[in-house]
Amino acid sequence: MDIELELQRGIIEGKEGWKLISQQIPSLNFKEEWDVRIVPPFAGAVARFQITHNNKFVSIYLDWFDRLGIVGQPYYEIYDGENTERYLLNESDKMMKDIEKILSGSLLEDSI
């Protein structure tokens, strides 16, 4: 174990309030048949994961600090290989429905 690296990680997690953030992230309900892969956060995202089903995939990240976009508040971004959509935290249910549409082969009706 790299003690210096762990100390640096603890400093960053403390300054960014990761423990508090973890309590504020809404729960997401995944379909049983979806394959969900957790991806370590990188490039400023707080959390990342990918969902695959029916030979389709969606990549999702949570940008809590608005480092990757210009939304002005925490948001999710989903990417299906062609299209990108963004959702505020209070739009999590809509995001999950849109992910279901993508994985079933349907197109999204409205851009966000």
N, C-alpha and C positions, 0 to 999 in steps of 0.2 A: 504494500500500500504506500502511496506517495502522500505522506503527511502534509507537505506544503500544499499540494493540489487540493486535498480535502479541506484544509483551512481556508484556502481561497474560495472553494465552492461554498463553504458555510457562510463566508462573508457576503458573497453575492446573493445567496438565498435569503439571508437575513435582511440585507438592504432592499431587496425587491419584494420582500414580504410573501415568499412562496407559501408559507404555512397558511396565512390568511387567504391568499388567492385560492388555495386548494379547497377552502371552505365555501368560497363564493361561486365556483364553477358549477353550473347546473348539471344535474344528472342527465345522461343521454341513454335512451332505450334502444338497444340494437336488436334487430331481428335475429332469431335463433339461427337461421340459415346463412347469415352473413359471416364471412371470415374477417375478423378484425385484427389488425397487426398494429401494436404500439410501436412508435418510432421515437427515438430520443429527440428531445427538442434541439433545434439548431437554428442559426441565422436569426435569433431574436424571438422565435416562437416559444411560448410557455409549454405547449403540449402539441403533439402531432400523432396522427394515426392514419391508417389506410384501411379501407373496406373493399373487399372483393366479393362478387357474386355474379353468376351467369356470364362469366368471362368479361365482366365490366369491373372498373375500379373507380374509387373516389379517394382522393387524398385530402385530408383535413388538417388544418392547424388552427391553434388558438393564439391570436396576437393580443396579449393583455395590455402591452405598453404602447401599442400603435407604432411599432418599429418597422413594420413591413408594409404599411399602407397609410392612408390619410383619413381614417374613419373618425378619429377623435375620441374613441372609447374602445374597450375590449370588444373583439369580434372574432368570429370564425370565418375562415375562408375555405371553400371547397373547390377542388379542381378535378375534372374528369378526363384530363388528357387533352381537352380542347377548350373548355369553357371554365371560367372562374366566377364564383358567386360569393358574396359576403353576407353575413348574418350577425346582427347584434346578439348579445347573450339572451335577451328576452325573446328572440326569434328561433330558439333552439328547436322547438317542435316543428316549425316550418322547414328548418334546415334538414331535420331527419326525414320529413316527408319528401323533400326534394331529392335527398340521397336515395331514398327508396325508388323514386321515379327514374333516376339515372340508372340504378342497378337493374331495373326491370326493362330498360331500353327505351323509356319514354323521354321526350324532350321536356325541359322546363318551360312552363307557360309564360312566366314573367321574369324579366331580368331585375336584379336588385341593385 
